[in-house]
Protein backbone atom coordinates (compact mmCIF):
# COMPACT_ATOMS: atom_id res chain seq x y z
CA UNK A 1 0.00 0.00 0.00
CA UNK A 2 2.92 2.33 0.64
CA UNK A 3 4.63 1.54 -2.66
CA UNK A 4 4.38 3.65 -5.79
CA UNK A 5 2.37 2.28 -8.69
CA UNK A 6 5.56 2.27 -10.77
CA UNK A 7 7.26 -0.01 -8.24
CA UNK A 8 4.27 -2.37 -8.18
CA UNK A 9 4.17 -2.55 -11.98
CA UNK A 10 7.93 -3.15 -12.07
CA UNK A 11 7.55 -6.06 -9.63
CA UNK A 12 4.71 -7.44 -11.79
CA UNK A 13 6.64 -7.01 -15.05
CA UNK A 14 6.40 -9.96 -17.44
CA UNK A 15 3.29 -11.52 -15.88
CA UNK A 16 0.75 -9.83 -18.15
CA UNK A 17 -2.77 -8.78 -17.08
CA UNK A 18 -1.40 -5.53 -15.67
CA UNK A 19 -4.86 -4.41 -14.57
CA UNK A 20 -4.49 -6.98 -11.79
CA UNK A 21 -1.39 -5.21 -10.48
CA UNK A 22 -3.13 -1.84 -10.61
CA UNK A 23 -6.18 -3.26 -8.80
CA UNK A 24 -3.96 -4.97 -6.23
CA UNK A 25 -2.32 -1.62 -5.51
CA UNK A 26 -5.68 0.15 -5.14
CA UNK A 27 -7.08 -2.64 -3.00
CA UNK A 28 -4.06 -2.58 -0.67
CA UNK A 29 -4.55 1.14 -0.06
CA UNK A 30 -8.27 0.67 0.68
CA UNK A 31 -7.63 -2.26 3.03
CA UNK A 32 -5.06 -0.23 4.99
CA UNK A 33 -7.29 2.85 5.19
CA UNK A 34 -10.69 1.24 5.76
CA UNK A 35 -9.88 -2.14 7.30
CA UNK A 36 -6.68 -1.33 9.21
CA UNK A 37 -4.59 -3.64 7.06
CA UNK A 38 -6.78 -6.74 7.36
CA UNK A 39 -8.93 -8.10 4.56
CA UNK A 40 -12.65 -8.30 5.32
CA UNK A 41 -13.86 -11.89 5.70
CA UNK A 42 -17.25 -11.61 3.99
CA UNK A 43 -17.77 -12.25 0.29
CA UNK A 44 -19.92 -9.13 -0.11
CA UNK A 45 -17.28 -6.82 1.37
CA UNK A 46 -14.50 -8.52 -0.56
CA UNK A 47 -16.35 -7.98 -3.84
CA UNK A 48 -16.40 -4.24 -3.20
CA UNK A 49 -12.60 -4.14 -3.54
CA UNK A 50 -11.07 -3.24 -6.94
CA UNK A 51 -10.49 -6.28 -9.12
CA UNK A 52 -12.21 -8.71 -6.75
CA UNK A 53 -15.03 -10.54 -8.49
CA UNK A 54 -17.20 -13.43 -7.38
CA UNK A 55 -14.52 -16.08 -7.96
CA UNK A 56 -11.72 -14.21 -6.16
CA UNK A 57 -14.01 -13.29 -3.26
CA UNK A 58 -15.09 -16.92 -2.90
CA UNK A 59 -11.51 -18.13 -2.99
CA UNK A 60 -10.37 -15.68 -0.31
CA UNK A 61 -13.42 -16.24 1.91
CA UNK A 62 -13.10 -20.04 1.77
CA UNK A 63 -9.31 -20.47 1.84
CA UNK A 64 -8.38 -17.65 4.22
CA UNK A 65 -11.46 -17.60 6.44
CA UNK A 66 -13.05 -21.07 6.10
CA UNK A 67 -16.35 -19.70 4.75
CA UNK A 68 -18.46 -22.10 2.60
CA UNK A 69 -18.31 -19.86 -0.47
CA UNK A 70 -18.25 -21.31 -4.00
CA UNK A 71 -15.56 -20.70 -6.62
CA UNK A 72 -15.56 -21.05 -10.38
CA UNK A 73 -12.47 -20.58 -12.52
CA UNK A 74 -11.48 -22.29 -15.77
CA UNK A 75 -10.15 -25.40 -14.05
CA UNK A 76 -13.15 -25.82 -11.74
CA UNK A 77 -15.50 -25.24 -14.67
CA UNK A 78 -13.85 -28.11 -16.56
CA UNK A 79 -13.97 -30.49 -13.58
CA UNK A 80 -17.64 -29.86 -12.79
CA UNK A 81 -18.76 -29.85 -16.44
CA UNK A 82 -17.17 -33.29 -16.93
CA UNK A 83 -18.18 -34.70 -13.59
CA UNK A 84 -21.85 -34.03 -14.31
CA UNK A 85 -21.63 -34.12 -18.14
CA UNK A 86 -23.35 -30.75 -18.32
CA UNK A 87 -25.01 -30.11 -21.68
CA UNK A 88 -25.43 -26.37 -21.20
CA UNK A 89 -22.78 -24.09 -22.70
CA UNK A 90 -20.51 -22.83 -19.92
CA UNK A 91 -19.99 -19.51 -21.69
CA UNK A 92 -23.72 -18.74 -21.65
CA UNK A 93 -25.77 -17.37 -18.74
CA UNK A 94 -27.75 -20.56 -18.12
CA UNK A 95 -24.75 -22.86 -18.12
CA UNK A 96 -22.75 -20.50 -15.91
CA UNK A 97 -25.60 -20.24 -13.43
CA UNK A 98 -25.87 -24.02 -13.20
CA UNK A 99 -22.14 -24.34 -12.48
CA UNK A 100 -22.32 -21.78 -9.67
CA UNK A 101 -25.26 -23.67 -8.14
CA UNK A 102 -23.33 -26.94 -8.21
CA UNK A 103 -20.21 -25.35 -6.76
CA UNK A 104 -22.22 -23.74 -3.95
CA UNK A 105 -23.97 -27.00 -3.07
CA UNK A 106 -20.75 -29.02 -3.00
CA UNK A 107 -18.72 -26.59 -0.90
CA UNK A 108 -21.67 -26.25 1.50
CA UNK A 109 -21.45 -29.98 2.22
CA UNK A 110 -17.70 -29.88 2.83
CA UNK A 111 -16.13 -29.90 6.31
CA UNK A 112 -13.24 -27.74 5.06
CA UNK A 113 -14.32 -25.27 2.35
CA UNK A 114 -10.79 -23.98 1.75
CA UNK A 115 -9.25 -27.39 1.17
CA UNK A 116 -12.23 -28.47 -0.91
CA UNK A 117 -12.01 -25.47 -3.25
CA UNK A 118 -8.25 -25.76 -3.59
CA UNK A 119 -8.65 -29.46 -4.38
CA UNK A 120 -11.04 -28.66 -7.22
CA UNK A 121 -8.60 -26.12 -8.65
CA UNK A 122 -5.65 -28.52 -8.37
CA UNK A 123 -7.64 -31.37 -9.89
CA UNK A 124 -8.36 -29.25 -12.95
CA UNK A 125 -4.79 -27.94 -13.18
CA UNK A 126 -2.96 -31.27 -12.80
CA UNK A 127 -5.34 -34.11 -13.68
CA UNK A 128 -8.51 -33.02 -15.51
CA UNK A 129 -6.54 -31.44 -18.34
CA UNK A 130 -8.21 -29.80 -21.37
CA UNK A 131 -6.87 -32.05 -24.14
CA UNK A 132 -5.49 -35.20 -22.50
CA UNK A 133 -7.16 -35.69 -19.11
CA UNK A 134 -5.32 -38.09 -16.78
CA UNK A 135 -8.45 -40.04 -15.83
CA UNK A 136 -6.40 -42.97 -14.52
CA UNK A 137 -5.07 -40.71 -11.76
CA UNK A 138 -8.38 -39.03 -10.93
CA UNK A 139 -10.09 -39.80 -7.60
CA UNK A 140 -13.45 -39.00 -9.26
CA UNK A 141 -13.00 -41.39 -12.17
CA UNK A 142 -15.68 -43.84 -11.06
CA UNK A 143 -18.38 -41.19 -10.63
CA UNK A 144 -17.47 -38.95 -13.58
CA UNK A 145 -20.29 -39.02 -16.13
CA UNK A 146 -18.17 -37.71 -19.00
CA UNK A 147 -15.63 -40.49 -18.36
CA UNK A 148 -18.40 -43.07 -18.27
CA UNK A 149 -19.58 -41.81 -21.66
CA UNK A 150 -15.96 -41.82 -22.91
CA UNK A 151 -16.47 -38.21 -24.00
CA UNK A 152 -14.25 -36.32 -21.59
CA UNK A 153 -12.83 -33.89 -24.16
CA UNK A 154 -16.33 -32.97 -25.37
CA UNK A 155 -16.87 -31.15 -22.09
CA UNK A 156 -17.19 -28.36 -21.16
CA UNK A 157 -19.54 -27.34 -23.96
CA UNK A 158 -19.01 -23.86 -25.37
CA UNK A 159 -21.33 -21.85 -27.59
CA UNK A 160 -18.67 -19.51 -28.94
CA UNK A 161 -15.34 -20.42 -30.44
CA UNK A 162 -13.12 -17.38 -30.70
CA UNK A 163 -10.69 -17.30 -33.59
CA UNK A 164 -7.20 -16.02 -33.06
CA UNK A 165 -6.68 -12.68 -34.78
CA UNK A 166 -3.30 -11.56 -36.08
CA UNK A 167 -2.05 -8.02 -35.71
CA UNK A 168 0.98 -6.26 -37.12
CA UNK A 169 2.55 -3.51 -35.04
CA UNK A 170 5.59 -1.27 -35.32
CA UNK A 171 7.63 0.44 -32.61
CA UNK A 172 10.01 3.38 -32.98
CA UNK A 173 13.35 3.42 -31.18
CA UNK A 174 14.31 7.08 -31.57
CA UNK A 175 17.79 8.15 -30.47
CA UNK A 176 18.76 11.60 -29.24
CA UNK A 177 22.21 12.25 -27.76
CA UNK A 178 22.63 8.68 -26.57
CA UNK A 179 19.11 8.41 -25.13
CA UNK A 180 15.94 6.76 -26.42
CA UNK A 181 12.39 8.00 -26.24
CA UNK A 182 9.76 6.18 -24.17
CA UNK A 183 6.15 7.01 -23.37
CA UNK A 184 4.18 6.31 -20.20
CA UNK A 185 0.76 4.83 -20.94
CA UNK A 186 -2.48 6.25 -19.47
CA UNK A 187 -3.70 4.25 -16.46
CA UNK A 188 -6.77 3.02 -18.32
CA UNK A 189 -5.73 0.43 -20.83
CA UNK A 190 -4.01 -2.92 -21.18
CA UNK A 191 -0.55 -1.54 -20.39
CA UNK A 192 -1.68 1.36 -18.20
CA UNK A 193 1.13 2.92 -16.18
CA UNK A 194 3.90 1.09 -18.06
CA UNK A 195 6.54 2.63 -20.32
CA UNK A 196 6.67 1.76 -24.02
CA UNK A 197 8.63 2.70 -27.07
CA UNK A 198 6.15 4.56 -29.32
CA UNK A 199 4.04 1.85 -30.97
CA UNK A 200 1.18 1.62 -33.47
CA UNK A 201 -0.95 -1.06 -35.09
CA UNK A 202 -0.48 -1.03 -38.85
CA UNK A 203 -3.48 -0.26 -41.02
CA UNK A 204 -4.24 -3.03 -43.49
CA UNK A 205 -2.31 -2.78 -46.74
CA UNK A 206 -0.05 0.10 -45.66
CA UNK A 207 3.68 0.16 -46.35
CA UNK A 208 5.34 -0.50 -43.00
CA UNK A 209 8.18 2.03 -43.23
CA UNK A 210 6.02 4.75 -44.76
CA UNK A 211 3.33 4.16 -42.10
CA UNK A 212 5.89 4.42 -39.28
CA UNK A 213 7.52 7.60 -40.59
CA UNK A 214 4.14 9.29 -40.99
CA UNK A 215 3.01 8.29 -37.50
CA UNK A 216 6.22 9.51 -35.89
CA UNK A 217 6.00 12.83 -37.71
CA UNK A 218 2.29 13.47 -37.13
CA UNK A 219 1.74 11.89 -33.71
CA UNK A 220 5.05 12.60 -31.97
CA UNK A 221 5.97 15.77 -33.78
CA UNK A 222 9.51 14.59 -34.45
CA UNK A 223 11.54 14.02 -37.58
CA UNK A 224 13.87 11.02 -37.80
CA UNK A 225 16.80 10.98 -40.21
CA UNK A 226 16.30 7.40 -41.29
CA UNK A 227 14.71 4.30 -39.77
CA UNK A 228 16.33 0.89 -40.03
CA UNK A 229 15.10 -2.51 -38.75
CA UNK A 230 16.11 -3.29 -35.15
CA UNK A 231 14.32 -6.44 -33.99
CA UNK A 232 11.15 -8.51 -34.50
CA UNK A 233 9.08 -10.00 -31.67
CA UNK A 234 6.09 -12.35 -31.63
CA UNK A 235 3.74 -12.13 -28.66
CA UNK A 236 0.10 -12.64 -27.80
CA UNK A 237 -2.71 -11.50 -25.52
CA UNK A 238 -6.30 -12.73 -25.17
CA UNK A 239 -7.36 -13.71 -28.70
CA UNK A 240 -4.58 -11.89 -30.56
CA UNK A 241 -1.22 -12.97 -31.97
CA UNK A 242 0.99 -9.97 -32.58
CA UNK A 243 4.06 -9.45 -34.72
CA UNK A 244 5.97 -6.43 -33.46
CA UNK A 245 8.77 -4.95 -35.54
CA UNK A 246 10.99 -2.32 -33.97
CA UNK A 247 12.85 0.22 -36.09
CA UNK A 248 15.49 2.61 -34.85
CA UNK A 249 16.63 5.96 -36.11
CA UNK A 250 18.33 9.19 -35.05
CA UNK A 251 16.33 12.30 -34.17
CA UNK A 252 16.59 15.10 -36.74
CA UNK A 253 14.20 17.66 -35.22
CA UNK A 254 11.89 17.93 -32.21
CA UNK A 255 8.68 19.87 -31.64
CA UNK A 256 8.93 22.49 -28.88
CA UNK A 257 7.45 21.37 -25.55
CA UNK A 258 8.20 17.68 -25.96
CA UNK A 259 11.10 17.88 -23.50
CA UNK A 260 8.85 18.60 -20.50
CA UNK A 261 5.93 16.20 -21.01
CA UNK A 262 5.43 13.93 -18.01
CA UNK A 263 4.15 11.20 -20.32
CA UNK A 264 7.37 10.89 -22.30
CA UNK A 265 11.06 10.87 -21.49
CA UNK A 266 14.46 10.41 -23.07
CA UNK A 267 16.16 7.55 -21.22
CA UNK A 268 19.75 6.33 -21.16
CA UNK A 269 19.94 2.63 -22.12
CA UNK A 270 21.49 1.71 -18.75
CA UNK A 271 18.42 3.12 -16.97
CA UNK A 272 15.84 1.17 -18.97
CA UNK A 273 16.04 -1.67 -16.43
CA UNK A 274 14.56 0.61 -13.75
CA UNK A 275 11.32 1.28 -15.63
CA UNK A 276 8.30 -1.06 -15.79
CA UNK A 277 7.96 -2.27 -19.40
CA UNK A 278 5.69 -4.95 -20.88
CA UNK A 279 7.56 -8.05 -21.99
CA UNK A 280 7.70 -7.28 -25.77
CA UNK A 281 9.17 -3.83 -25.08
CA UNK A 282 11.55 -5.25 -22.48
CA UNK A 283 12.96 -7.40 -25.29
CA UNK A 284 13.49 -4.28 -27.38
CA UNK A 285 15.18 -2.63 -24.41
CA UNK A 286 17.48 -5.61 -23.92
CA UNK A 287 18.50 -5.53 -27.59
CA UNK A 288 19.43 -1.88 -27.12
CA UNK A 289 21.33 -2.46 -23.88
CA UNK A 290 23.33 -5.33 -25.38
CA UNK A 291 24.59 -3.08 -28.19
CA UNK A 292 24.90 0.16 -26.24
HELIX and SHEET records of a PDB file:
HELIX    1   1 UNK A    5  UNK A   12  1                                   8    
HELIX    2   2 UNK A   18  UNK A   35  1                                  18    
HELIX    3   3 UNK A   43  UNK A   46  1                                   4    
HELIX    4   4 UNK A   54  UNK A   65  1                                  12    
HELIX    5   5 UNK A   74  UNK A   83  1                                  10    
HELIX    6   6 UNK A   93  UNK A  108  1                                  16    
HELIX    7   7 UNK A  113  UNK A  126  1                                  14    
HELIX    8   8 UNK A  135  UNK A  137  5                                   3    
HELIX    9   9 UNK A  141  UNK A  143  5                                   3    
HELIX   10  10 UNK A  145  UNK A  148  1                                   4    
HELIX   11  11 UNK A  152  UNK A  154  5                                   3    
HELIX   12  12 UNK A  208  UNK A  215  1                                   8    
HELIX   13  13 UNK A  216  UNK A  220  3                                   5    
HELIX   14  14 UNK A  258  UNK A  260  5                                   3    
HELIX   15  15 UNK A  269  UNK A  274  5                                   6    
HELIX   16  16 UNK A  279  UNK A  291  1                                  13    
SHEET    1   A 4 UNK A 195  UNK A 196  0                                        
SHEET    2   A 4 UNK A 179  UNK A 184 -1                                        
SHEET    3   A 4 UNK A 165  UNK A 176 -1                                        
SHEET    4   A 4 UNK A 198  UNK A 201 -1                                        
SHEET    1   B 5 UNK A 195  UNK A 196  0                                        
SHEET    2   B 5 UNK A 179  UNK A 184 -1                                        
SHEET    3   B 5 UNK A 165  UNK A 176 -1                                        
SHEET    4   B 5 UNK A 240  UNK A 254  1                                        
SHEET    5   B 5 UNK A 222  UNK A 224 -1                                        
SHEET    1   C 5 UNK A 195  UNK A 196  0                                        
SHEET    2   C 5 UNK A 179  UNK A 184 -1                                        
SHEET    3   C 5 UNK A 165  UNK A 176 -1                                        
SHEET    4   C 5 UNK A 240  UNK A 254  1                                        
SHEET    5   C 5 UNK A 228  UNK A 237 -1                                        
SHEET    1   D 3 UNK A 195  UNK A 196  0                                        
SHEET    2   D 3 UNK A 179  UNK A 184 -1                                        
SHEET    3   D 3 UNK A 264  UNK A 268 -1                                        
END                                                                             
